[in-house]
Amino acid sequence: MDLNWRKSTYSAEGGGNCVEIAPVPHGTAVRDSKNPTGPRLDFPATAWRVFLTDLPG
């Protein structure tokens, strides 16, 4: 399955230490941008919304 991965526009400020996200059925996938062929984490949509809501603003 080809996914549409994207990085935050803030990733340039982190010295290359960033993650990428992609929509998947029923949620969001997350991977290390330095290891795109490595493992990924899949989060259900409800868990991803809770994560985003709890991020400091």
N, C-alpha and C positions, 0 to 999 in steps of 0.2 A: 504494500500500500504506500503510494507516494503521498507525503503530507506537505502542507504549505507551512513550513517553519518560518518563524520570524523572531527577531531580537528586538529588545527595547532600544529606543533611540538613545537612552542613557548608557548603553553598553560601552560606548567609546570612552566614557569617563572611568570605567572600571579596570582599565588596563588589560582588556581581553578576557577577564574573568566574568563570564556571563552565561546565561542559559537561554535556550530558545524554546518557544512554545508553538504548538500547532493544535488546531481543533481536530478532535476525533469524535466518532459517534458517541453521544452521551457524555462528553467531557473535554478535557484538555490533556495533551501529552507534553512532557517537559524533558529536555535533554541538555547535556553539556555541549556548548558550542565548539569547544576544542576537540570533542570526540563524537562527531556526528554519526558514526557507525556503531557507537557503543550503546549501552542500555538506555532505555527511556522509562520514565514514570508516567503512568496514566492516572489521572484524577477524575472521579465522577464530577459532573457539573455542579452538584450541590457543594461538594468539598472545595472545588476551585473557587466558587463564589464566597465561601466562608474565608478562605485564605486571602482573597483580594480585599474583602471587607476589613479584615484584621490587620492589614499592612499599615504601618505608620504613614501618615499623610504628609 
